[in-house]
Amino acid sequence: MNNYKRTFVASSEIFSGYKVDIDIRRIETLEDIVEIFIRDLQSVLKKYNLEALLDKLNYGNEWHIHSHTLDEILTSNVDELFYVCNHCNVNSELEVTIL
């Protein structure tokens, strides 16, 4: 078991359940997590030519983590799940808009 991996799951009407394991040694901010998560999802959609879903991902989505702080993620149990959300109206510095 890798003690540095954390699992991030999409909390989204369209992409619900999509999971990405991220090495927490590679991140410095919550925005880093969101960017890695989105890049991974984009690569899967491109690989399988899911163009309509790629369009849905790329336009008009504000992805963010609002349930945990970075410190909580870094010190969490390796089995804990964290949600990357795009379906609520949270106005905070944690939002990352994908264009």
Steps between C-alpha positions, in 0.01 A plus 500: 500500500627847409474737796527803270202427275157648564186425302298787355151437363286717273193641666328598178173448318682373189831360628385362835713217629809567288802432723861612487777399738737792556840493668479768768875562469420664162260763634533831678144634475144380459513648149786260419275208590218631283734558204647147523150354534369688195805418286452131578131512412576692179757241393251214547230684304748577219633142494153360438387785270219603732474841338158601635614423855827682440301805392289474817819483707677787327224761491321660790620281785638634825675215679601537863557326831297653780466216747863482622798724542837412352633418847210261562575321174874479566449352847205278414466125511612338175155338457302824523324633189496869401251656263573739214175682436357689202129515574457756773538875520794538734671835461844455648865505415487122458319511167682416180322583178587276207484678167 
